[in-house]
Amino acid sequence: VVSTRAGGVADVVDHGSSGYVVDSSPEVARAVIELVTHPGLARRMGAAGRRRVLARYDSARLAADLISIYEREIRINESR
């Protein structure tokens, strides 16, 4: 993954491990060239990114996090 710092993708990418987070168009180009010319690096980063997403964003974890947020909001509102 090559991402800019804008938006949420930058929060998912671990710069240098699961992809690159860059600030400018020239940096995007350099990062893409790096990955195209080093397919082993691209595969390693892709695998690292997949592991990161599965660990952080699986449906059971997201559901549990959402339930936790709702429960906290209910407690806050009940105490008012």
Secondary structure, DSSP 8 states (H G I E B T S, - for coil): -EEESSSSHHHH--BTTTBEEESSHHHHHHHHHHHHH-HHHHHHHHHHHHHHHHHHH-HHHHHHHHHHHHHHHHHHHHT-
